[in-house]
Amino acid sequence: MPSRIALALAATVAFVSCAAPVASPPVPTATSSSLATATASVLPAGARRFAIVTERSVATIRVREQVAAIPAPGDAILTTRAFSGSVVLLPDGSFASGSAFAADLDTLKSDEPLRDEWIKFNTLNTRVYPRAEFTLERVSGVPMPIAAQGEWSSTLEGTMKIHGVERRITWPVQVTRSSGEVRVRGATAFHFGDYGMAVPANRLILSVVDDVRLEIDLVAREP
């Protein structure tokens, strides 16, 4: 019995050490149009404003890990629904200045609370960098002006900011438009070092794959 308890404790501590960052929304970046901002009350002709629907949006982070006392590798999976932000889509497919969404990284949760705290404290350093941000600049693959209904394989261009580091990315997504809403689903991957973070390390961790997978399923609605 004591040996089983010790093994369980070791496995719990090992899980805590697997870290994964997540992708995060951005500091507003000026787009090709300066006619409007995401918070402007009056929009230029043909522009559409969409605000994030928090309760129907989710981000998922996955990192492959191998921990001591566990026979096979598995994924550390963390999720959050704490999104905020709004965008103004202009008729040429660009976004108005200030179009961005953000996620509160302090709300990330997995199936292991100790792991969550370890990740926030050691990897993401949420005390200093509490949010992940994505500033949108342009969408391609969606016919403009955007139709009232439809589904398109598209690409989002913009700037991702995590852990205080900004990187331009091109993000393949599936865009669905219906009933005054837009749903955006997609996945991307990056390395810890891309955003100034070290690969998680602990004496009970056999290995952590340096490949962070970020999946988003966001719903935004017109006012």
C-alpha positions as CSV (number, residue, x, y, z in Angstrom):
1,M,0.0,0.0,0.0
2,P,2.7,2.6,0.9
3,S,4.4,1.9,-2.5
4,R,1.1,2.6,-4.3
5,I,0.7,5.9,-2.5
6,A,4.2,7.0,-3.3
7,L,3.7,6.1,-6.9
8,A,0.5,8.1,-7.1
9,L,2.2,11.1,-5.5
10,A,5.1,10.9,-7.9
11,A,2.8,10.8,-10.9
12,T,0.9,13.8,-9.6
13,V,4.1,15.8,-9.2
14,A,5.2,14.7,-12.6
15,F,2.0,15.9,-14.3
16,V,2.5,19.3,-12.7
17,S,5.7,19.7,-14.5
18,C,4.3,19.4,-18.0
19,A,3.8,22.9,-19.4
20,A,2.2,24.3,-22.3
21,P,1.7,27.8,-23.4
22,V,-1.0,29.2,-25.3
23,A,-1.5,31.4,-27.8
24,S,-2.7,34.7,-27.2
25,P,-4.3,37.7,-28.7
26,P,-2.6,40.8,-29.5
27,V,-1.8,44.4,-29.1
28,P,-3.7,46.4,-31.6
29,T,-1.8,46.7,-34.8
30,A,-2.7,49.3,-37.4
31,T,-4.1,47.8,-40.6
32,S,-4.1,49.1,-44.1
33,S,-7.2,51.1,-43.4
34,S,-7.3,54.0,-40.9
35,L,-10.9,54.9,-41.5
36,A,-12.3,53.1,-38.5
37,T,-11.3,51.4,-35.2
38,A,-12.8,48.4,-33.5
39,T,-14.4,50.6,-30.9
40,A,-15.7,53.4,-33.3
41,S,-19.4,54.0,-33.0
42,V,-19.7,54.9,-36.7
43,L,-18.5,52.4,-39.3
44,P,-17.5,53.1,-42.9
45,A,-19.8,51.9,-45.7
46,G,-19.7,48.1,-46.0
47,A,-17.8,47.5,-42.7
48,R,-19.1,45.0,-40.1
49,R,-18.4,44.9,-36.4
50,F,-18.3,41.6,-34.4
51,A,-17.8,41.1,-30.7
52,I,-16.6,37.9,-29.1
53,V,-19.3,35.7,-27.5
54,T,-17.3,34.5,-24.4
55,E,-19.6,31.6,-23.3
56,R,-19.4,30.0,-26.8
57,S,-15.7,30.5,-27.4
58,V,-12.8,28.2,-26.3
59,A,-9.0,27.8,-26.8
60,T,-7.3,24.5,-26.3
61,I,-3.5,24.0,-25.8
62,R,-1.9,20.6,-26.2
63,V,1.7,19.5,-25.4
64,R,3.0,15.9,-25.7
65,E,4.7,14.7,-22.5
66,Q,6.3,11.6,-21.0
67,V,6.3,11.5,-17.2
68,A,8.0,9.2,-14.7
69,A,5.8,6.3,-13.4
70,I,3.5,6.6,-16.4
71,P,4.1,3.8,-19.0
72,A,3.0,5.8,-22.2
73,P,3.3,9.4,-23.4
74,G,0.2,11.5,-23.4
75,D,-1.1,15.1,-24.0
76,A,-1.2,17.8,-21.4
77,I,-4.4,19.6,-22.4
78,L,-5.4,23.1,-21.0
79,T,-8.4,25.1,-22.0
80,T,-9.9,28.6,-21.4
81,R,-13.1,30.4,-22.3
82,A,-12.0,33.8,-20.9
83,F,-12.0,35.7,-24.2
84,S,-12.6,39.3,-24.9
85,G,-12.4,41.7,-27.8
86,S,-14.1,42.9,-31.0
87,V,-13.1,43.4,-34.6
88,V,-14.2,45.6,-37.5
89,L,-14.0,43.8,-40.9
90,L,-13.7,46.3,-43.8
91,P,-15.0,45.7,-47.3
92,D,-11.6,44.9,-48.7
93,G,-10.9,42.0,-46.2
94,S,-8.6,44.1,-43.9
95,F,-9.5,44.8,-40.3
96,A,-9.7,48.3,-38.8
97,S,-7.1,49.4,-36.3
98,G,-7.8,48.0,-32.8
99,S,-9.3,44.7,-34.1
100,A,-8.1,42.1,-31.6
101,F,-9.1,39.4,-29.2
102,A,-7.4,38.3,-26.0
103,A,-7.4,35.4,-23.6
104,D,-6.9,35.5,-19.9
105,L,-4.1,32.9,-19.3
106,D,-4.7,32.8,-15.6
107,T,-8.0,30.9,-16.3
108,L,-6.3,28.0,-18.1
109,K,-7.4,24.7,-16.7
110,S,-6.5,21.0,-17.2
111,D,-7.4,17.9,-15.3
112,E,-4.7,18.6,-12.8
113,P,-4.8,21.8,-10.7
114,L,-1.2,21.5,-9.6
115,R,0.0,21.3,-13.2
116,D,-2.1,24.4,-14.0
117,E,-0.4,26.5,-11.2
118,W,3.1,25.2,-12.2
119,I,2.5,26.3,-15.8
120,K,1.2,29.7,-14.9
121,F,4.0,30.4,-12.5
122,N,7.0,28.9,-14.3
123,T,6.3,28.8,-18.0
124,L,3.7,31.5,-18.8
125,N,4.6,33.8,-15.9
126,T,1.1,35.1,-15.8
127,R,1.9,37.5,-13.0
128,V,3.8,39.6,-15.5
129,Y,2.1,38.4,-18.8
130,P,-1.5,37.7,-17.9
131,R,-2.9,37.7,-21.4
132,A,-2.4,36.2,-24.8
133,E,-3.4,38.5,-27.6
134,F,-4.0,38.3,-31.4
135,T,-4.3,41.4,-33.5
136,L,-6.0,40.8,-36.8
137,E,-4.8,42.5,-40.0
138,R,-6.5,40.7,-42.9
139,V,-8.6,37.7,-43.8
140,S,-8.3,36.0,-47.2
141,G,-10.5,33.2,-48.8
142,V,-13.8,34.9,-47.7
143,P,-15.7,36.7,-50.4
144,M,-16.1,40.4,-49.7
145,P,-18.3,42.0,-48.6
146,I,-18.9,39.0,-46.4
147,A,-22.2,37.2,-47.2
148,A,-25.0,36.7,-44.7
149,Q,-24.4,32.9,-44.8
150,G,-21.7,30.6,-46.0
151,E,-18.6,28.6,-45.0
152,W,-15.1,29.1,-46.3
153,S,-11.6,27.8,-45.9
154,S,-9.7,31.0,-45.0
155,T,-6.5,32.5,-43.7
156,L,-6.1,35.0,-40.9
157,E,-3.0,37.3,-40.9
158,G,-2.0,39.2,-37.8
159,T,0.3,39.4,-34.8
160,M,0.3,37.0,-31.9
161,K,1.6,38.2,-28.5
162,I,2.5,35.7,-25.8
163,H,4.9,36.1,-22.8
164,G,5.7,39.7,-24.0
165,V,6.9,38.5,-27.4
166,E,5.1,39.5,-30.7
167,R,5.3,37.4,-33.8
168,R,3.5,37.7,-37.1
169,I,1.5,34.6,-38.1
170,T,-0.6,33.3,-40.9
171,W,-3.4,31.1,-39.4
172,P,-5.5,28.7,-41.5
173,V,-9.1,28.7,-40.3
174,Q,-12.6,27.6,-41.2
175,V,-15.0,30.5,-41.2
176,T,-18.8,30.0,-40.9
177,R,-21.2,32.8,-41.2
178,S,-24.9,32.6,-40.2
179,S,-27.6,34.4,-38.3
180,G,-25.5,37.5,-37.6
181,E,-22.6,35.5,-36.2
182,V,-19.2,34.4,-37.4
183,R,-17.5,31.2,-36.1
184,V,-13.8,30.8,-36.6
185,R,-12.1,27.4,-36.0
186,G,-8.4,26.6,-36.6
187,A,-5.2,25.3,-35.2
188,T,-1.6,26.4,-35.3
189,A,1.7,25.2,-33.6
190,F,4.8,26.9,-32.3
191,H,7.9,26.2,-30.1
192,F,8.3,27.4,-26.6
193,G,11.4,29.4,-27.6
194,D,9.4,31.3,-30.3
195,Y,7.8,33.3,-27.4
196,G,10.8,33.4,-25.1
197,M,9.7,30.4,-22.9
198,A,11.9,27.5,-21.9
199,V,10.8,23.9,-22.5
200,P,9.4,22.7,-19.1
201,A,11.9,20.6,-17.2
202,N,11.6,18.6,-13.9
203,R,13.4,15.5,-12.6
204,L,10.3,13.5,-12.8
205,I,9.6,14.5,-16.4
206,L,11.2,12.1,-18.9
207,S,10.5,14.3,-21.9
208,V,8.3,17.2,-23.2
209,V,7.9,17.6,-27.0
210,D,8.8,21.2,-28.0
211,D,5.7,21.5,-30.0
212,V,2.8,23.6,-28.6
213,R,-0.5,23.1,-30.4
214,L,-3.1,25.9,-30.1
215,E,-6.7,25.3,-31.3
216,I,-9.4,28.0,-31.3
217,D,-13.1,27.8,-31.7
218,L,-14.4,31.4,-31.5
219,V,-17.9,32.8,-32.0
220,A,-18.4,36.5,-32.6
221,R,-21.7,38.3,-33.0
222,E,-22.8,41.5,-34.6
223,P,-24.4,44.0,-32.2
